[in-house]
Every structure is written in structure tokens, then in C-alpha cells.
């Protein structure tokens, strides 16, 4: 259990923060990872945002 707790105390140099964005949450699911990534511990991590769409034709529009 101590290993798991210590993992979050060390700098994450090559990590990835994955976020599933829910449209109607007011942006909170995007704000928390943004704040994490600005922390010195997570500054080297990539941020990936996943989203759900209702229509396959809207994917290219929503990616922009």
C-alpha cells in the first residue's frame, strides 16, 4: 500500500492523463486535469481528452 501512496509523490516524467469529457458537467472534468498538468509533479505528462458523439458525421467538426 505504501508503494501506491509514494507513486503520487514522485514526478511523473512520461505519464499520460486520460480524460473522458462529459459535455454537460460545466467543464470540471477538463479543469481538474489541467490543474494537475500545471503541477510540477505532472508537468511532463501528456493530456488526452476523449469525448462521445451522437453522430459519426460530426466527429470531424467536434475534433476542431
N, C-alpha and C positions, 0 to 999 in steps of 0.2 A: 504494500500500500504506500510505503514511503517513496518508492521509485516513481509512482504515478504522481504524487504530490510534487516531487522535485522536478519532474519534467516541465512543469509550467513556470519554474523559477529560472530556467536557463534560456538563453537566447535561441530563438528558432531561426536558423540561418536559411534553410531551404524548405520551409514548410509551405503549405497551401491552406488558405482559409476558404472553405466552400460555403456558399450561402444559397439557400433556396428562398427567392424573393416572393413574398406574398403581396399582391398588389394593394390590397385594402387594409394594410396594417399601419399606414401612415409613415412608412419608411424606416421604422425601428429595426427591421431585420437588415437593413443596409447600414444604418448608423452604428450599430454595435461593432460589426467587423471593421468599419472604417476607423473607429476609435482604437480598436485593438491593433490595427496595422500601423497606426501612428505611434504606438508604444515602442520604446527601444527594444523590447523583447521580441516583437513580431515584425519589426521594420523590414526584414529581408524576405518576408513571406509574400507569396502571390495571393491575390484575391480573385476568386472566381464566383460569378453570380449566375445562378440557374433560375429559370423562370418557366412558367407554364403558360401556354397559349391555347386559345379556343379553336383557332383555325390555322391549318398548315400554311395557307397563303399569306398570313400576317407575320410569319416568322422573320422575313427579311425586313419588314417595316419595324418590328419591335427590336431587332438587333441594333439598330442605329440609335 
